[in-house]
């Protein structure tokens, strides 16, 4: 299984409420329709940092979703709201 962590901050003109709405739209309108998705969750830190953690069946599933998201309007709308992004993928040990 692959654990993908996207860490970021909201762009300065984006409210948490607007972001949460866009996050829900991208989760149901894109990610949960992708082959290999296991789970996706969003979290907010005390310092206004955010993270999205997505579990994929395989690295191929994660890469394919990333490629498909380049042309998806819900992903584009989501990405327009965030800044300072860092993405890492990890393979589980179990």
C-alpha positions in Angstrom: 0.0 0.0 0.0 1.1 3.6 -0.7 0.6 6.5 1.7 0.7 9.8 0.0 1.0 13.0 2.1 0.3 16.4 0.6 1.3 19.2 3.0 0.4 22.8 2.2 -1.0 26.1 3.3 -4.1 27.9 2.1 -3.5 30.8 -0.3 -3.8 34.1 1.6 -7.2 35.0 0.1 -8.8 31.6 0.7 -11.1 31.0 3.7 -11.0 27.6 5.5 -14.8 27.2 4.6 -14.1 27.7 0.9 -11.2 25.3 1.0 -13.3 22.6 2.8 -16.0 22.9 0.2 -13.4 22.5 -2.6 -11.8 19.6 -0.8 -15.1 17.8 -0.5 -15.8 18.3 -4.2 -12.4 16.9 -5.3 -12.7 14.0 -2.9 -16.1 12.8 -4.2 -15.8 14.1 -7.7 -12.3 12.8 -8.5 -10.4 10.9 -5.9 -13.0 8.4 -4.8 -13.7 7.6 -8.5 -10.0 6.6 -9.1 -9.0 3.0 -9.3 -6.9 1.9 -6.3 -8.1 4.5 -3.9 -8.3 3.1 -0.3 -8.9 6.2 1.8 -8.4 10.0 1.7 -8.5 12.3 4.7 -7.8 16.0 5.3 -6.3 17.5 8.4 -5.5 21.0 9.7 -2.6 21.8 12.0 -2.6 24.3 14.9 -0.3 26.6 12.8 -2.7 26.8 9.9 -0.8 24.2 8.0 -2.9 21.5 6.2 -2.3 17.9 5.0 -4.2 15.5 2.8 -3.3 11.9 3.4 -4.3 9.4 0.7 -3.9 5.7 0.8 -3.5 3.9 -2.6 -3.4 0.2 -3.4 -0.2 0.6 -5.5 2.3 3.2 -6.6 0.9 2.8 -10.1 -2.6 3.8 -8.8 -1.1 7.0 -7.2 0.9 8.0 -10.3 -2.1 7.4 -12.6 -4.3 9.6 -10.4 -1.7 12.3 -10.4 -1.5 12.2 -14.2 -5.3 12.1 -14.6 -5.7 15.1 -12.2 -3.7 17.4 -14.4 -6.7 17.8 -16.7 -9.5 17.5 -14.2 -11.4 20.7 -13.3 -12.1 19.7 -9.7 -8.4 19.0 -9.1 -7.5 22.3 -10.8 -9.9 24.2 -8.6 -8.6 22.5 -5.5 -4.9 23.2 -6.4 -5.7 26.9 -7.1 -6.6 27.4 -3.4 -3.3 26.0 -1.9 0.3 27.1 -1.8 3.7 25.9 -0.4 2.8 22.3 -1.4 5.0 19.3 -0.7 4.1 15.8 -1.7 5.7 12.6 -0.5 4.8 8.9 -1.1 5.7 6.1 1.2 5.4 2.3 0.9 3.9 0.7 4.0 5.9 -2.0 5.7 3.1 -4.4 6.5 
